[in-house]
């Protein structure tokens, strides 16, 4: 597997493709991580909210112990959940993740969204909004870098205005913004802004999250994996639809984290560095944009005051 990378603002190199773990079933995550590492993946993405950090860590550590990789070869990403946004809760939130992962540090720690929530006993509980400003949360995250608990920090699900505000007040600039990106949600304004500021975009749900746990509506478009335009392009290159969707991102230096627990698909998803999409085909894919989100983050009504998806 090719190990093409992008350069973060800190100078660190980050792999262009990694393994996503959101929605992976319990008991499958460790094997998926092990298969991924055995086949050349060095970027693994997880989150406190996914409740699978223990399996992710077990998979990583098993490969370190077997001598397949060294810890410094891996690029591990996890995320601060909204119930830890109060500044005094940021470090404890990270320590919970590190304990589950059985790691001394993570390479990239992301604020999972700009929206803070009040503490709950269980993630299954409907969250109540908190008034904590994401800038205040960020200031506490900066201290984690100083303490060596995280190598660098970034955000997820931030819009352009929120990034602009954060950039103006931060001592450490966010190196990554992880957002939903695919042909139905191209987000050109946000993509251009991040590129102009040197913020690396990290695409989640690159296949439109066909297994998303949310209710479907009559307005949902045909699955990306079944879209005839994308299928035609895939046939042209002798590639799968999934590979075309992933190539769209890596060709634009956007990191992408497809989720799979199927060994053959994990391998296949990484085989995207041996072809280039022609400009005409990229335009066809961009032409599918309809500003449709699979993951709407509608956690309550009215929306959170920092709800990010009313723009971009």
C-alpha positions, 0 to 999 in steps of 0.5 A: 500500500502506498503511504502518501501523506499531507503536511500539517501546519506543524510540519508533521506528515499525516497519511492521506487515507486511514481507517474509520471506525464509526458504526463498526460493530462491537467485536469487529473493530480490533480485527479491522484495525489489525487487518488495516495495519497489516496491509499498510494503514498507518492512520486510525480514526476513532472517538470517545463517542464511538465507544470503541477506543478499547478495541482500537487500542487493542488492535494497535497495541497487538501490532506494536507487540508483534513488531509490525509497526512502532508507535511512532509509525502510527497516526492515531486520531480521537475526539473530545466529546461535547460533554467534556467542553468545560475547560476543567473537563477537557483533560479528564476527557482525554485521559479517559480516551488514552486509558481506553486506547492504552496509549501515552499520547494521540497524534491528533485530538479533535473537538468533535463539534463546536457544540457543548453538552451537559454531563450525562451518565450515559451517551445514550441519554438525550444531551442537554445543551451547555453554554460553554464557548468552543474557544474556551474549550480550545484553550484547554485543548492547547494545554494538552499539547504543552503537556505532551498528551497530544501531538497536535489538535484540530476540530470537526464539524466546524463551519467557515465562520467558526473556523475564522473566529477560532483562528483569530483567538487561538494560540495553536491553530487547528491543523485539521477540520474533519467534516462530511464530504462526498459528491452530494456534499462538496462544500466548496466554500469550506474546502477553499477556506481551509486550503487558504489557511493551511487547514487539512480537511479530513473527509468522513462518510465518503460513501454517504454513510449508507449504513447510517443509523438515522431515519431515511426520508423521501428526499434522500438521493439514491445511494452514492454506491448505486449512482449511475454517473459514478458507476460509469466513471468506475467502469471507465477506470476499472475501479470500484465505485468506492475507490472512485469516491476515495480517489476524488478526495486524495487527488485533492489532498483531502484525507479520507477515512472509509469505515469497513470491517470486511478485510477485503474491502479494507485492502481495496479501499487503500488501492487508490494511488495507482490512477488519476481521475480526469478533470472531466470526471471530477467535474461530473462528480462535482456536478452531483453536489446537492448540499445533502447531508447524511449526518445532520447532527440534529441533537435537539430543538431548537438547534444549539447556538453553535450548530454549524450547518446553517452555512457552508 
